[in-house]
Amino acid sequence: MKKFRFILLILAGALVVSGCSSSGDDSSDSSGGSIIVAYQNDIATLDPAIGYDWQNWSIIKSLFSRLLDYEPGTTNLIPDLATKMPDISADGKTITFELRDDVKFHNGRTLTAEDVKYSIERAVNPATQGPGAGFFGSIAGFDDAAAGKSNDISGIVINSPTSITFNLSRPDATFMHVMAINFSSVVPKEEAEKYGPDFGKNPVGSGAFKFTSWALGQKLTLDRNLDYYREGVPKLDQINFEVGVDPAVALQRLKSGDVDILGDGIPAANYIAEKENSDNAELIIEGGQLQTGYVTLNVNTKPLNNLKVRQAINHAIDKERIVQILNGRAVAANQPLPPSMPGYDSNYTGFEFNVAKAKSLLAEAGLAKGFSTELWTSNTDPNPRIAQSIQEDLAAIGIKVAIKSLAQANVIEAGGSGKAPMIWSGGMAWIADFPDASNFWGPILGCAGTVPGGWNWSKYCNKALDVDAVKADSMTDPAKSDERLALWRSVFTRAMDEAPWVPIFNEKRITMKSKRLGGDVSLYVDPVHIPVNYDHIFIKK
């Protein structure tokens, strides 16, 4: 690999993943067979330019390929469609990838550099209404493409069918990670245009698995891609995602051998009993994750457009009581970044639980008698119970909250369109796409995320903070790493001063697998194939 001088700040090493068993069963690796993964809600979409929730993230990862990927179970970048890590200019602004020539889409056509360019331009095009456009903001020509003035991104240059160059407008410490996230997945133009908005229900990629069938509301089936370019992968013949399965029912089916992975994890009400059952010692898997669960406050909706009202709501919610609903599987949060993310401000105290202060702030806002609003939430347990806890807390200061408990896809749509005043993000809460503070800004708090379909559900846009965020991402010199982290700390704490969120907790990822499944435990709580790296798990001999 050619050594390059563009310093990537992969800050904070790989996520630590722990479990009750080790992966010593790799020697029992065998290929073949099918598994069942159970979910309560249907999958929203499998279009990589649009899909952005934890439920579809790992499925999309397995259906599509990108220039770069991550070593299984880690955050270490490795080549994927690229033959090697890229050649990068001394100033970090010209990045050239050489592509494999043996990659075929699931429709049989050979993948080329033209497909890479098309796919990123499609992700940026506002007509796609994808939430990930802002990730590509450092590529020259991005602004015109994002504004709909051009379908072409001038900074993406095709050198040959197997060579592509990205010219950046500024150095970008996160660019290599961006080339590995789902929004950089490569799609065939002819298929994307054939299906149009229905491409997400008829996905065609070049990944380890290919789409076979989807009975909406019932079952999604993926089959092994026999033409996959990575030797020995995948190990399974088929994955069946059954939806409409209550998590408690899924747990019982797993224990009887009828389900292999709990897509929604262990129900909170069952967690302690299952954890204390010695029969589950090798089946329950716990992993650390860069996650924050939060309530968004739509700053464009009255009276949430009043800062004092948003501050009052922050003071009114008892986060420790919510943590108890999870049986202690989380810690209370006071800022967007989780504690293990570089840039987290350990000196920041945030808004303490203080009912008297909350009432005082409402009175200052001219709303001493309170008001009525809505809180949207996913209908998967324990999210409705968490929403009820928030409802009770806000009632104590005079705010009457109507809970709208719906399927995850409906809540995501309401957030993207801006019609939901408040959203509890549970089940859709933010888990880092890559281990850098930048990932907690652009998509969910930056101005770029406020577009229709975006994931900045508070619709908060502070252009001055966006400028500082770009400045932080442009610091690629390792000598400035402390300065970069200090700037990120300032960006997030200044944003919290304007209270577009109520950070609630930082949660562990806990799931359960069947006895017959093998593979390193980290694959079942994979930090970037969230939640499961399906490409590398297998059925034991």
N, C-alpha and C positions, 0 to 999 in steps of 0.2 A: 504494500500500500504506500502510495506516495505521501510523504509527510506534508501537511499543509499548515499554514501559519494563522489561519482564521481560527481564533480561539473560541471554542464553544463552552459556554458556562453551564455545564450540566451540574448545577449546584445541589448539594446534598446527596450523596450517593444513592444507590438503588434502595427502593423501599424494602424494609425488613418484613419478611413474611414468616409467620410462625404457625405451627400446627401441632396437632397431637400425634402425627406420624411423620416419618421421614420418607424420602423418595426412594428408599433402597429397593423398591420393587421394579426399577427400570429393567432389571434382568428378566423380568417376567413379561416384558413388552411383547405384544403380539398384534398383528394387524387384522382388521376385519371386524364385522359385527356392527350392530346399530344400538343407539342409546336413545333414551327419552329424557327430555328436559321439560319441566312443568312450570308454567307461568299462570298467574291469574288473568292478566290482561293480554290482549292481542298485541303484536308488534306493530308499531306505527308505520314504519317505512324501512326499506332496505336500500334506499338511494343514498350513496355515500356523501353526496353533496348536501343532503338534507338531514339524514338521521343523526341524532345527537343526544340520545339518552342511553343510560347504562344497559337497558334491556336489548337494544339493537346493536350496540357498539361492537361487541365481540362477534356477533353474527356477520356484520359487515366486514370486520377484519378477516374473517375466513372466506368470504365470497370474493373479495377484491385484493389487488396487490398495489404496492406503492414503491417508490424508488428506494426507500429505506424501511427497515423494520426494527424490532427490538429482539435481542436474544431472549428466548422463552423464559418467562418468570422474572425478568429483570427490566431495568431501564437503560440497558447498554445498546446503543445504536449499532446496527449491522446492515450491510447491503442487502437489498431484496431484488427489485427489478434491475438495480444497478449492479455492475460486475464487481465494483469495488467502491470504497468511499470516494467522494468526488475530489477533483482537483480544484483548488481554491486560490484565487489571487492573493497577493500579499496584503492588499487593503481589505480583503474579505468581501468584495462586492461583485466578483465574477466567479460563478460556481458551475463547473461542468461535470455532468454525469455521463458515463458510458453505460449503455443498456445491454442486457442479455438479448440474444437473437433467437432464443428458443422458447419464448413465452407465447402461449396461445390463449385467446379469450375462450370462454366456454362455447362460443358459436363456431370455433375452429379457426378464426382469423388470427394471424400473427400480430402481436402488439408492437407498436413502433413509437418513436419519439413524438410523432404527430398526435398520438393518442394521449400522451402525457400532457402536452400543451393544451389540447382541447379540453381535457378533464379539469384542469386548473382554471382555465378561462370560464368553463361552465359553472364551476363552484363560485366564482367571483361575480358572474353576471347577475344583476339584480332580478332578472326575470326568473331565475331559479329559486329565489327566495330562500337561499341557504343560509344557515346561521354561522358558517365558518369563513365567509369571505374575508373578514378582517385579518385572518391569520396570514394572508398573502400580501399584506400592506407594504412590505419592504421591496417588492418586486417593481422595477421601473415600469411605468405605464399602468400601474394598479388603479390610480385615481380615476382615469378616464373609463376604464373597464367597470369599476365599481359604480360609477355614476351613470352607466348605460350609454356613454358617448361612443364606446368602441367595444366590439366583440373580441378584439385582439388585445393581448397584453404584450406591449412592445418589448419588454425585458425578457421574454421567453423566446429563445432563438433555437431553431432546429438546425443542427450541423449536418446530420445524416439520419437515416432511419434508426440508428443506434447511438446517437449522441445528441445531448441537449444542454444548453447553457442558460443559466438564470443570471441576468444582470440586475443587481440590486441598486436601489436609490440611496441606500445607507447600509452600513454593516448591521447585521441582525443576529444577535446571540441565540435566538430561538429557531433560526431557519432550518437547521438540520432536523430538529424535532418535528417541525411543520411538515417536512417531506415524509414523515412516517405516520402522520395521523390520518384518520379516515377521509378527511376532506381532500387529501392528495391522492386518493384512490383513483386508479385509471379505469375509465369506462370506454367502450366502443361507441363512437359517435353514431353509427348507423342504428344501434339498438336504443340508445338514449333518445334519439329523435323519432324513432319508430313508435316508442311507447309514450313519449312526452311526459306529462305529469304522472303517468302510471308506471314509469320505469321502476319506481320504488316497490311496486308489487310484481315486477317482472325483471329482476336484476340479472345482468350479465356481466361477469367480471373475469378474472384470471386466477382467482385464489384457490386454496386447497380444496374447497368444497364448491359445488355448483347448485344453483337453485333448481329444484325439481317440481314442487307443487306447493300451493298455499290455499287451504280452505279457510277463508277468513273467519275468525272467531273460533276455530277448531284446531287446526294443525298446520305447521310449516315443516316441509321436509327438504333437507339438503343431502346430496349424495357426493361421494368421493370424486374428485376431479382426477380422472385417470391420466390426463395429460399434464398434471402439475409438474413444474420445473424443479422443485426441490425433492431430492431423492429421499425416499422413506417417509414422506409426509403427504397426506395425513395418514393416521393409523386406523381411523374408523372408516367403515363403509358408508355409514348413514347416520344422520342426526335428525331426530324428530322433536320438534318443539310443540308440545301440546299446550294450548292456551284455554282460558276459562276454567282453570283448576284452582280451587280455593287452596291457599298455602297450607292450611291444616290438613286438608285431604291429600295434598301432594306429599306431606310428611308421612302420613300413614301408608300411602302407596310406595314410597321409598323404602319404608321399613318392611314391607311385604315383598319387595323385589320388583315392583312394577314401574318404578321411576328411578332414574339414575342420578339426576342432579336437581336440587331445589333451586329453580331460577330466582325465586323471590327470597331465598334464604330461609332460615328457621324462624317460624312465627315467634314474636317476642314472648307471647304467653306460654310457649312450650320450651323456651330456651333453657331455663334452669333445669327442668326435669330431664331434658335430653342431654345436657352437658354433664349431669351427675350420673348418667347411665353408663356404666363401664363398657357396655357392648358397643358404644358409639366412639370409643377412644380413637379409632383410626378413620372415622367417617366425618366427624365435625372438623371443619377447617377454619381457622381464624387468620386474618391477614391485616397488616397495617395498610392504611390508604390515605392519600392526601385528599381529604374530603371535608366539606363543610355543608351542613344543612341549615337553611335559612328561610325567613319569610321575606318576600319581596313586597315593597310598598310603592305602588304606581304613582310616581311624582307628577303625572299629568292628570290625575283623578282627584277631584275635590272630595273631602278636605285634606287628602294625603299630599296635596301640593304645598301644604303648610308645614314648614320645618318643625315647628313646635308640636304639631300633631304626630309627626313621625318620631320625634324624640320621646313623646309621651308613650307611644306604643312600645318603643324599645325598653323603657323603664318598667312597663306594666307586665311583661311576660316573665314568668318564673321558669327559667331554663332548667334548674336542678330538678324540678318536678317532672319535666319532660324527659330528662335523662333517666329518671326512675321508671318511666313507662317502658324504656328499653332495657330494663333490668341492669342498668349500669354499663351498657355496652358502648358508651360514648362519654365524652367530657363536654361540659358547657363551653360555648364559644363566645368571644367578645369582638371578633373581627373577621373579615372574609377569609384570610389565610389560615390554614390549619397550623398547629404548633410545630410540626416537623418540616414545614416548607421554609426554605431560606427566604428571608424578608419578613417573617413573622416578628411582630413587635412585642416582646415579652414585658415591656414596661407600660403598654397600653392597657387601660382598665375598662374602657368602653362605658356602656350604660348599665349601671347596677340595677338590680331588681328593687324598685322603690315606688310603691303604689302612691304614696303621698306626693312625691315629685311628679309622677305621671298625671295625677289629677290637677296639680298646680299648672303644669304646662298646657293641659287642655283648656283650663280657665283663661290662661294668657292668650290662647288662640281664639277665644270667644266661644268656646264649645264646652262650657262647664257642665251642661246637661248631656253631653255626649253626642253621638250621631250613629247612623246605621251604615253598614258596609257588608262586603262579601269576602269570604276566605275560601279560595279554591284549593283542593287537595286531591291527590291520588286516592283511589278507593281501596288500596291494598293495605292491610293491617301492618304496622300500627298507626298508619298515617291519619285515618279518621279519628282515632283516640287522641293523637297529638293535636289535631285541629280542635277537638273539643276542649282540651286543656287550654289552648290559646284563647278559645272563645270565652271560657270562664274567666280567665285573667283579664281580658278586655272588658267583660261585663262589669267587673269590679270597679272600673273607672268610667262606666257609662257608655261604652261603645258596644252597640248591639251588632253581633256578627252572625250572618247567615252562612252556614257552611255548604259549599257545593262540592260534594264528594263524587268524583267521576273517574272514568278510565283515564289512565295516564295520557294517552294521545289527545284527549279532549282538553286536559289541563294544559298541555304543552301548546296546543293551538291557541287557547285563550291567552296564555302568556305572550306568545309571539305576536298576536294581533293587538295586544294592549287592552283587551276588554275586561281583564280580571283586576280588580282593585288591589287584592292581596292574594299571594300564593304561598302555601307551605310547600317547600321544595322536596319534601321527603319522597323517596323513590325516584326523584329526578334531581336530587341534590348534586352539587358539583363535586366531581372527582377529577383530579388533574389529568389532562391528556398527556402531559409530560411534566417532569419535576422542576418547574420554574415558575416564579411568581407571576410572570407575564400571563400565564394561562388562566389565572384567576381575575385578570383585568379585562382584556379585549372582548371576549365573548359575553361576559355576564355583568360587567360594570362600565365598560368603555362605550363610547358613542357608536362604534361600529355595530355593537350588539343590539341597538335599538331599532334596527330595520325590521319590517314585517317578516315574521318567521324567526327573528333573532332570539337569543336566550337572555338578553338583558331585559327581564320582565318588569323591572322597576322603571324602565324607560329613562333611567338617570343618565345624563350626558353632561360631563364637565370637561370642556375642551382644554382648559388649562392643565388639568390632570392628564388628559390624553397626550398632551405635548410632553409632559414629564415621563409618561410611560414609554413613549417613543425614544426619548433621550436615554432612559434606562436600558432599553433593548438594543440601543446602538453602542453600548459600552461592551466591547468584546476584548479589551485589554485586561488580562488577569490581574494586572497591578491595580485596576480600578474596581475589582470585585466588591470590596467593602463599600466603596462609594455607590456602586450600583444597588447593593442591598439596602443601603440607607435611603436611597431615593425611592425604592419600592416601598419601604416601610412608611415613608412620608405620604406617598400616593394613597395607600390604603387607609391610613388613619385620617387623612384629610377627607377622603370620601366618606368615612364613617361619621365625621363631624356633620355631614349633611343627611345622614341616616336614611339612605335609600333601602336599607335592609334591616332586618333583625337577625343577626347571626345567632343560631340556636345551639348547635352542638357539632362536634367532630366525632364521627362514628367509625367503629371497626367494621370490617367486612367479615361476615360469618356465614358460612354455607355448609351444606352437607351433601355427601356423595354416597353412592351405593358401594357395597363391599366389592363388587366385581370390577370397579374402575381403578386403573393404575395411572402412574405419572406423578411427577413431583407435586407436592401439595401447593407450591406457588402457582401452578398452572390453573388452579381452581379459584384463586383470588389474584389473578395476574394483574400487575399494576398498570398495564397499558392495553391489554386485551379484555378489559373489564366486561363482565366479571370472570369469564373463563377463556383460556386459550384452547379452543377446541381442536386446533391443528395437531397438538402433541399429546393429548390424552389418549388412553387406550383401554381395552378390555383385557384383564389379566388372563393368562392361560389357565 
